[in-house]
Amino acid sequence: MIDRTRAASPALLATAWLLLGISAPDHAIAEVATDEAQQSRFSRSVEGRSSAASDRPAALAGAPVNEFAALQTEGERVSPAGAAEGKKIDIIANAGIARASHETVDFWIYDAGSEVFYDFDRDGYFHGLTVWFDADVSDGIADVYAELYLSRNGGPWNRYYTTQVFSIFGADSADEYEVVTEFDTGYPSGDYDVLVELYDAQSGDFLADIGPVDDIDLAYLPLEDAGWDAPPVYSGGYYGGGGSAGPAVLVLLLIMVAWRQRQRDRQRAGLTSPALLDPAGK
């Protein structure tokens, strides 16, 4: 059983500030972002052929939760496969796409793209992401799988999903594949790049990859997790931000007004009593 309590703490803090209608100070926001960056990452994904996609974002509600180590944001950004030894990669200069020669058969990713969705607070950052890619093989049919990575603000690559095994058929565009993901916790707001790596399903050998350098559609995606994407809170027709008092202070003011009115009533009752007007009773 996954303990989500600690991982969700930044979201709870942000929600508490919103409910109070008080704008959180900048240093507090930075502390919460740092705290979240140190937590495990949680997300949910569904996958399949792009041509068979119906409403995969809606299917995310029933998808299993995937847990990963905390998001790495500091250090050099090196391709996970490219940094490993024994990978036979031939960079196609005129296309900018990594292609691997594997048992006399060539593999490459012809094209890829992305789409962001779910921005409840309308701040321009989304907690849903669809990534699609068209992997090709020079001859016949091949069984492969893909690893998907995210890099926040130019930082190291962080794996966020591994697909099931699927087949690709020559250079047929009909075998285009997609992964739809909703990020629950562990992803602070930022500009994220996407990297897709293709592997042989039998041997596990690296075959090809495509990333932000190859396709701009995989670069500078405005993402955040669902904890940072809370809907705005309104109070009396006004947005509860910008340092406004909000409902909590309003309730306190009403209590103070009622208490002062009660004190005035008591004073009036005391001044008009017969004992105070004529202490001797005359």
RANORMO-V642261 format. One record per helix or strand of 3 or more residues. SS is the DSSP state (A for helix, B for strand). FROM is the first residue (numbers start at 1). TO is the last residue. If there is no record, write none. Layout:
BEGIN
SS;FROM;TO / SS;FROM;TO
END
This chain:
BEGIN
A;9;20 / A;26;37 / B;41;49 / A;50;52 / A;56;62 / B;65;68 / B;89;92 / B;97;102 / B;105;117 / B;128;137 / B;141;152 / B;158;162 / B;166;169 / A;173;175 / B;177;185 / B;190;200 / B;206;210 / A;216;218 / B;221;223 / A;226;228 / A;246;271 / A;274;277
END
